[in-house]
């Protein structure tokens, strides 16, 4: 009985970890950068209202202003970065 309950909790933990994927949605077309900086090259453009899988976010402070960069997964499997200017999501910070 006890081992069955433990197995169920393990399966529940695995299911929660798999379902924990986070997403970012952009309210308008924005550039996707190759790194988390405006000085990086543009790798493409985020499509309006498209959901992008997102690993994490980075905060950049410039001239006293805070900007959040979301690391998103592109349809080709590569990663890019969009800012929080027109994109949002509940995403954990990068480590």
C-alpha positions as CSV (number, residue, x, y, z in Angstrom):
1,X,0.0,0.0,0.0
2,X,2.7,2.4,1.0
3,X,4.9,1.7,-2.0
4,X,1.9,2.2,-4.3
5,X,1.4,5.7,-2.8
6,X,5.1,6.5,-3.2
7,X,5.0,5.4,-6.9
8,X,1.9,7.6,-7.5
9,X,3.7,10.6,-6.0
10,X,6.8,10.0,-8.1
11,X,4.6,9.8,-11.3
12,X,2.8,13.0,-10.2
13,X,6.1,14.8,-9.7
14,X,7.3,13.7,-13.2
15,X,4.0,14.9,-14.8
16,X,4.2,18.3,-13.0
17,X,7.8,18.8,-14.2
18,X,6.9,18.0,-17.8
19,X,3.8,20.3,-17.7
20,X,5.8,23.2,-16.2
21,X,6.8,24.6,-19.5
22,X,6.5,28.4,-19.7
23,X,5.5,30.5,-22.7
24,X,6.0,34.1,-23.8
25,X,3.4,35.9,-26.1
26,X,4.2,39.1,-28.0
27,X,1.3,41.6,-28.6
28,X,2.9,42.8,-31.8
29,X,5.7,41.9,-34.2
30,X,9.1,42.5,-32.5
31,X,12.7,41.6,-33.4
32,X,14.2,38.5,-32.0
33,X,17.9,39.0,-31.1
34,X,20.7,36.5,-31.1
35,X,21.6,37.4,-27.5
36,X,20.1,39.5,-24.6
37,X,21.3,42.9,-25.8
38,X,20.2,45.4,-28.4
39,X,23.7,45.4,-29.8
40,X,23.3,41.7,-30.9
41,X,22.2,40.8,-34.4
42,X,18.5,40.3,-35.2
43,X,17.8,36.6,-35.8
44,X,14.2,37.1,-37.0
45,X,10.8,38.5,-35.9
46,X,8.3,37.3,-33.3
47,X,4.9,36.8,-34.8
48,X,2.0,38.7,-33.2
49,X,0.1,36.6,-30.6
50,X,2.3,33.6,-31.2
51,X,3.2,31.6,-28.1
52,X,7.0,30.8,-27.8
53,X,8.4,28.3,-25.4
54,X,10.6,30.2,-22.9
55,X,13.4,28.8,-20.7
56,X,14.1,31.8,-18.6
57,X,14.4,35.6,-18.4
58,X,17.3,38.0,-17.8
59,X,17.1,41.5,-16.4
60,X,19.3,44.2,-17.9
61,X,19.7,47.7,-16.3
62,X,20.6,50.6,-18.6
63,X,20.6,54.2,-17.5
64,X,18.5,53.3,-14.5
65,X,15.8,51.6,-16.5
66,X,15.1,47.9,-16.2
67,X,14.5,45.7,-19.3
68,X,13.6,42.0,-19.2
69,X,14.9,39.7,-21.9
70,X,13.0,36.4,-22.5
71,X,15.0,33.5,-23.9
72,X,12.6,31.9,-26.4
73,X,12.8,28.8,-28.5
74,X,12.3,29.4,-32.2
75,X,10.5,27.0,-34.6
76,X,13.8,25.8,-36.0
77,X,14.9,24.7,-32.5
78,X,17.4,27.5,-32.0
79,X,17.1,30.2,-29.2
80,X,16.6,33.9,-29.4
81,X,15.8,36.8,-27.1
82,X,12.9,39.3,-27.1
83,X,12.3,42.2,-24.7
84,X,9.4,42.9,-22.4
85,X,8.5,46.0,-24.5
86,X,5.7,44.1,-26.2
87,X,6.2,40.5,-24.9
88,X,5.1,39.0,-21.6
89,X,5.1,35.7,-19.7
90,X,5.5,34.3,-16.2
91,X,9.0,33.1,-16.6
92,X,11.7,32.2,-14.0
93,X,15.0,34.1,-14.0
94,X,18.0,32.5,-15.8
95,X,20.6,30.9,-13.6
